[in-house]
Amino acid sequence: MNGQRIEKVREAISILGERILSCDLCPKNCRVNRFMTAGFCRQFSDPRVSAIVLHFGEEPPLVKKGGAGAVFFSGCTMSCIYCQNFAFSQKNNGREISVERLGEAFLSVEREGAVCLDLVTPTPNLYGFLRAYEYALVRGFSLPIVFNTSGYERPDTLKLLEGIVDVYLADIRYTDDKIGKKYSGVADYWSVTRKAIREMFSQVGSFKDEEMRGVIIRHLVLPENLAGTREMAEYVAFELSASVPISLMSQYRPVYRAREYPEISRRITQEEYNDALEIIDNYGLTGWMQHFDLEEPFRARPVGWDQ
């Protein structure tokens, strides 16, 4: 099985190495030579990483007792004005790391007891990740791969990951392209994302805990119902499957540039979150909710990848 995955990874590396000569890996379609010039995502061809930690704040089946081995890559294909990770997603904080050292970090994550390798916004660094992953695989790495994404992906890029990615942890941020343009700087968010998530679902189906495989949808409840919760639930129930779990998040904070926009310059209310929960229930969807009143601490332990 590992041998088959190595071959798939090597095939993807070869194709991506050609594609980033005129980069079209994400919907931004920069067409720059990433060996020479950074794309919209601010990344070149080598991986750039902000942090690697054992993360205990992800969805329960991705954490269990050992935690998720979360790799926070620098850069992003979107420009969300309320991004909680703006320091490395928008401002590109982090450091470039060799493929070999990143591969060794993956092996360290597994030795530390992580239950999966959780790739946070990996597409800008996909070429570098896959080279590091190949390095780790040939040395016995065996953790399942979680592709933690905004959902704003090209289906043809995702197709290269079939047989490589085990879990797609995908956001549905909005269900209206105009809203995506206003708050995340992408004019076609929903048009692109609904196709991308169908591709993810076609590869791995609904998430199954016992297999550590499948699609999980994350949905961040925004003030004034700007995230389009009802439309999201309808899409999942009728275009995917009611068995796809929903992680309904209440953690919105008006950080970064959000206070420039009065309608999102506040946290959501209990009523707004309860309304979203009711919509999920009405469509027969299940998954995970967040406690609204309790502050869940961010629990993470550094792995020491940059030593």
N, C-alpha and C positions, 0 to 999 in steps of 0.2 A: 504493500500500500504506500509506504514512504517513497519507494522507487518511482511509482506512478506520479506522485505529487511532485517529486523533484523534476521529472520530465516536463510536467505541466508548467512548473515555475521557470524552467530554462526556456521553454518555448515562449512564455509571456515576456521574459527578459529580452529575448531576441527581437520580438515585435515592438516592444516599448522603446528599445534602443533606437529603432528606426523612426518611430513616431515622434519622439521628442526632438529629433532634428528639425522638425517643423511642428511644434507641439500642438496636438489636438486631443489631449487626454481628458480634458474637462469641457463643459459646455462653453467656456469662455473662448476656446478655439484661438489662442494667441498666435499660433503659427511662428513662434520664435524658436531659434536653435537653443535649446536649454543647456547644451554643453558650453555655450558662449554667453548667453543672455538669460536673465531671470524672466519668467513669465508674469502674468497678472498676479499669480500666487506668491511672487517674490522668491521663488525657488529655482536653483540650478539643477543639475543632474544628480549631484551627491546629496545624501540625506541630511536634513537639518532637524534637530530634536531639541525640544525645550525641557522635557523631563521624562524619566522612566520610573514608575513607582508601582508598588503593590497597592491597588486601589480597592477600597472596601465600600465605596459609595455607588457602585453600579447596580443594575438590577440583580435581585437575589441569585438566580441561577448562574450568573456570570461571576459571582463572588464566592459563594459557599464558604468554606473555612479558610481557603488559602488566599483569596483575593484575586482580582483581575490584574494581570501584568499590563498596565496601561502605558502605552508609548504616546506621548503628546508631541506630535510633529508640528513644526513651525509652518506658517502659511495657511491660506484658505482660498477657496474659489469663490467665496462670497464676501460681502462687506456689511455684516449685520451691525447696526448701530447700537445694539444692546448686548453685544457679545460678552459673555462672562470671561472668555479666554482671550480677550483682545490683545493682551500683552504679547502672546506668541502667534495668534491667528492674524491680527491686523498689523501689529508693530514688528512682527517677525523676530521677537526675542528667541534665543536659542543658540545652538552652536552646531556647526557642521561636524560630522563624525564619519570616520571611514566605515566602509561596508563591513570590514572585518570586526571592528570594535562594536558596531551595532549588532552584528551576528552573535558576538560573545555576550552582549547584554541580554539578548533573547535567551541564550542558554542559562545565564545567571537567573533570569526571571523564573525559568522552569525549576532550577535548583532551589530557589527560595520558596517554592510551593504554590505558585500561581496556578489557577485552574484554566486559564486561557491567556492568549496574547491579544490585548485590546488595542487596536490601532485607531487612534483618535485623529480624524481628518487626514487620512493617509494619501489621498489622491495626488496632492502636489508633490509628494515624496514617494510615489508608487514605484518608480524605477529603482530608487535607492533601497526601498524596503525589500523588494523582491530579491535583489542581489544579496542583501544581508540575510534574508530568509533562506535562500539557497545555501549560503555558508553554514547556517545553523542546522538545516535539515541534514546535510551530509555528515554532520557531527552528532546526529541522534535526536535533534529537537523534535518534540511530538505534540506540543500543545495545540488545541484548536485555535483557529484564527477568527477574531471578531473584527469586522469592518465597520467601524463606528463613524457614520457619515451624516452630513446634512441632508442627504437624499438627492442633492443636485449633482447628478452624475450622468455621463454618457453611457447608454446601454452597450455600445460596442466596446468600450473600455471594460465594463463589468463582465462582458462575455469572456474576456481573457482570464478572469478570475474564477471561472467555473472549475470546480475540483480543487481550488486553492483556499477559498474562503468558506468557513464553516457556518458562521453566523453573520447575518447582516443586521446591524443595529442602526436603523435608519430613521432620521427625523422626517416628519411631515410638518414643516414650519408654517406654511400657509396653503390655502386652497384658492387663491386669487392672485394672478400674475401682477396686477397693479399694486397690491399690498407688498408682494415680494420685491418689486422695484423700489418702492418707497423706503422700506426698512432694511433691505439687504442688498440693494444695488444690482439685482438681477431681474431682467425684464420678463423672463420666461420660467420662473421657478416652478410653478405648478405644472405647466405644460411639459417640462422636462422631467420633473420628479415623479409624476405618476407613471411615466413610461419606464423610468429607471427602476422603480420599486417593483413593477411587474416583472422586469428581467431578474431582479433578485429573487422574487418569489418563484419564478420558473426554475431557478437553479436549486433552491434549498427548501422550498415549501414553508409551512408554518413552523415556528420554533417548537422543538421537542427537547425538554430538559434532559431526558435520559440519553439522548444522542448528542447533546450539545451541538445542535444544528438547526438552522431555520432563520426566518425573518422575525424580528421584533420591531415594532413601530414605536418611536418616541414622539410625543406630542406635548409641546410646551404651551400651557394655557396663557394667553396674552390678555391684557386689559381690553375691554370693549369687544370681545370675541373676534379680535383681528386674526387669530390663527385659523378660524373656520372649522371649529370642532365638529359640527354636524356634517359638513361636507367630507371631512376626513373620515369620520366613522362610516359614512355611506360608501365611500370609495373602498375602504378595507373590507367591509361586510359583503359588498356586491361585486367588486372587481378582483379581490384577492380571496379571502375566506374569513368567516367569523372566528376561525380557530387561530388566527394571527393575534398574538397578545399585544396589548397596548400598554405602554408605560406612560401614564398621564402625569405630567410634571407640574408642580405648583411653585417651582423655585424662581420664577421670573423676578428679576431685580432691575431697576432702571439704572444700569451701569453704563460706562463708556459714554456715548453721545445721546443716550435715550432721553435725557432731560431737555434736549432741544425740541422734543416733540411732546406737547402737553398731554396728548391722549395716551401715551405710554410712559409718562413720567412718574408712575406710581406702581406699587405692587398690585397684584390682583386681589380681589375680595374673596371671602369665604363663599359668598353666593355665586360668584363667577366660577369658582372651582367646582362647587356642588352641581351647578348647571351642566358643566362639562362631564362630570361623573354620570349624571342622569342620562345624557345623550349616549355615552358609551354603553350604559346598561340597556337602554331602549333598542339599540342595534344588536344586542346579544353578544357584545364583545366583552372580553375579560383581560386581565393582565395585572398591573401593579399601579397603586396609587401612592402619593406622598402624603405624609402627615402635614396638614396645613399649618397648625399652630406650633408644632414642635420644630426646633432647629436641629436638623441632623448634621452633626459635625462632619467635615470633610476628613475622612480617615485615609491616610496614605502613608506608605513607608518607602523612602527612596531605595533604589536598588544599587546605587553606586556605579552607574554606567559611565560616568565621566571622570573616574579616578585615573 
